[in-house]
Amino acid sequence: DAGVIQSPRHEVTEMGQEVTLRCKPISGHDYLFWYRQTMMRGLELLIYFNNNVPIDDSGMPEDRFSAKMPNASFSTLKIQPSEPRDSAVYFCASRPTGGRRGAFFGQGTRLTVV
Amino acid sequence: KQEVTQIPAALSVPEGENLVLNCSFTDSAIYNLQWFRQDPGKGLTSLLLIQSSQREQTSGRLNASLDKSSGRSTLYIAASQPGDSATYLCAVRSQGGSEKLVFGKGTKLTVNP
């Protein structure tokens, strides 16, 4: 298995632009998570899905952030409009129900908003 | 609210040394605890996962222990190697049905040849 695949790996955008981050979870995993990592706050959960349904989005910082999972093999995290304080590394992770090994993380997308 | 703390923030040791990384959490009602490794510019790699009913888990030169009552976990690395240099993160999943992992900020380990 190729693991959790995120794209792009790096994104540089100007303030005010829309940014879309993409994730392909591991096949057969029915939980998908979006995390954000910053130096100040470390890793924080933004939102997670179970069977494509958003379960907990309490970590989404503002209405500028939205996430979708239209099918079991694809999810997006969108920021519109982007701001410099959104600069961070965004990770996607997935795991199966009852997974005894915990979550598997993607390589992350490093977002820089200038 | 669960909070996870890792001390020290950074650690530098000579090759071959045995070492211990510490993780503490404020709410003992946990479902499991997981140790991850993160290399610069890379994602997280799961090292060990300890269920709340377990006291320790071992994988190769790594041993993780869990003491729920004191809110602590340790990651023991035996005979450290330069390739062990990375940031080690501890994450806790609480009881109550949430799938959320609460992470510590990590310990950055450097093993010098």
Interface residues (C-beta under 8 A of the other chain):
Chain A: V4 Y31 F33 Y35 G42 L43 E44 L45 Y48 N50 I55 D56 G59 F91 A93 R100 R101 G102 A103 F104 F105 G106 Q107 G108 R110
Chain B: N32 Q34 F36 G41 K42 G43 L44 T45 S46 L49 L89 A91 S98 E99 K100 L101 V102 F103 G104 K105 G106
